[in-house]
Amino acid sequence: LWALSEALIPKGRGYDFNQALMDFGATVCTARDPYCLLCPMKDVCKTYPFEKP
């Protein structure tokens, strides 16, 4: 897990990366009404396509 995170996150930018993930979750990948069609991660997302009950 450490090796993967070191490969994905630029050295010294952990705070920025974490903040970007939180912003993404707050604006695109929301719990109640996600914007799946606009999501840049939908090709690798395990829950796409999102189906509402």
Backbone as CSV, one residue per row, in Angstrom:
resi,resn,N_x,N_y,N_z,CA_x,CA_y,CA_z,C_x,C_y,C_z
1,LEU,0.821,-1.195,0.000,0.000,0.000,0.000,0.867,1.261,0.000
2,TRP,1.933,1.223,0.788,2.830,2.376,0.818,3.475,2.604,-0.540
3,ALA,3.896,1.529,-1.183,4.540,1.658,-2.495,3.572,2.248,-3.514
4,LEU,2.324,1.819,-3.476,1.324,2.346,-4.399,1.086,3.832,-4.155
5,SER,0.947,4.211,-2.904,0.707,5.625,-2.611,1.909,6.479,-3.000
6,GLU,3.109,5.972,-2.801,4.301,6.718,-3.203,4.387,6.859,-4.716
7,ALA,3.880,5.868,-5.445,3.899,5.930,-6.907,2.842,6.895,-7.446
8,LEU,1.735,7.045,-6.741,0.632,7.871,-7.229,0.684,9.326,-6.781
9,ILE,1.216,9.564,-5.599,1.199,10.910,-5.029,2.576,11.543,-5.172
10,PRO,2.645,12.711,-5.824,3.941,13.373,-5.962,4.557,13.680,-4.596
11,LYS,5.845,13.489,-4.484,6.557,13.711,-3.222,6.323,15.142,-2.731
12,GLY,5.934,15.253,-1.482,5.689,16.552,-0.877,4.328,17.146,-1.203
13,ARG,3.481,16.404,-1.898,2.174,16.927,-2.295,1.030,16.120,-1.697
14,GLY,1.288,15.386,-0.640,0.266,14.562,-0.008,-0.934,15.367,0.460
15,TYR,-0.679,16.536,1.039,-1.781,17.382,1.509,-2.662,17.800,0.342
16,ASP,-2.042,18.275,-0.736,-2.801,18.725,-1.909,-3.600,17.581,-2.526
17,PHE,-2.988,16.400,-2.604,-3.658,15.236,-3.168,-4.870,14.863,-2.322
18,ASN,-4.697,14.843,-1.018,-5.792,14.520,-0.106,-6.920,15.545,-0.223
19,GLN,-6.564,16.815,-0.293,-7.573,17.866,-0.420,-8.328,17.728,-1.735
20,ALA,-7.631,17.383,-2.803,-8.277,17.197,-4.105,-9.274,16.040,-4.058
21,LEU,-8.922,14.964,-3.378,-9.854,13.841,-3.242,-11.102,14.240,-2.462
22,MET,-10.924,15.026,-1.418,-12.082,15.474,-0.639,-12.964,16.409,-1.463
23,ASP,-12.349,17.298,-2.233,-13.118,18.195,-3.099,-13.884,17.407,-4.149
24,PHE,-13.238,16.399,-4.716,-13.880,15.545,-5.713,-15.101,14.858,-5.112
25,GLY,-14.946,14.313,-3.927,-16.055,13.643,-3.256,-17.192,14.588,-2.906
26,ALA,-16.859,15.811,-2.592,-17.882,16.784,-2.213,-18.634,17.349,-3.410
27,THR,-18.027,17.306,-4.589,-18.660,17.940,-5.745,-19.141,16.966,-6.818
28,VAL,-18.461,15.854,-7.011,-18.806,14.924,-8.094,-19.342,13.610,-7.552
29,CYS,-18.606,12.990,-6.680,-18.952,11.655,-6.191,-19.677,11.759,-4.847
30,THR,-20.835,12.381,-4.882,-21.597,12.585,-3.657,-22.408,11.336,-3.321
31,ALA,-22.729,11.169,-2.068,-23.427,9.959,-1.622,-24.868,9.892,-2.116
32,ARG,-25.567,10.988,-2.081,-26.994,10.967,-2.416,-27.298,11.185,-3.891
33,ASP,-26.494,11.980,-4.565,-26.789,12.291,-5.964,-25.490,12.470,-6.747
34,PRO,-24.774,11.387,-7.011,-23.496,11.499,-7.713,-23.689,11.886,-9.179
35,TYR,-22.708,12.580,-9.712,-22.719,13.002,-11.109,-21.896,12.021,-11.934
36,CYS,-22.360,10.798,-12.008,-21.603,9.725,-12.663,-21.315,10.007,-14.134
37,LEU,-22.265,10.569,-14.851,-22.057,10.805,-16.278,-20.965,11.831,-16.550
38,LEU,-20.738,12.749,-15.606,-19.713,13.769,-15.763,-18.384,13.378,-15.134
39,CYS,-18.358,12.271,-14.457,-17.189,11.866,-13.677,-16.018,11.445,-14.562
40,PRO,-14.835,12.026,-14.340,-13.666,11.627,-15.114,-13.107,10.264,-14.687
41,MET,-13.608,9.723,-13.587,-13.118,8.443,-13.076,-14.051,7.278,-13.392
42,LYS,-15.120,7.513,-14.141,-16.131,6.474,-14.357,-15.580,5.245,-15.074
43,ASP,-14.521,5.387,-15.854,-13.944,4.233,-16.549,-13.291,3.235,-15.596
44,VAL,-12.897,3.696,-14.425,-12.249,2.812,-13.453,-13.075,2.641,-12.178
45,CYS,-14.246,3.240,-12.141,-15.096,3.201,-10.953,-15.803,1.854,-10.833
46,LYS,-15.777,1.288,-9.645,-16.413,-0.011,-9.417,-17.918,0.100,-9.211
47,THR,-18.430,1.290,-8.958,-19.867,1.443,-8.755,-20.574,2.090,-9.937
48,TYR,-19.847,2.458,-10.973,-20.477,3.029,-12.172,-21.003,1.905,-13.031
49,PRO,-22.162,1.962,-13.612,-23.093,3.085,-13.523,-23.896,3.040,-12.229
50,PHE,-24.064,4.174,-11.643,-24.799,4.304,-10.399,-26.281,4.153,-10.684
51,GLU,-26.927,3.282,-9.959,-28.363,3.084,-10.133,-29.083,3.534,-8.879
52,LYS,-29.989,4.463,-9.040,-30.765,4.943,-7.900,-31.876,3.955,-7.589
53,PRO,-32.170,3.754,-6.311,-33.249,2.816,-5.940,-34.609,3.300,-6.391
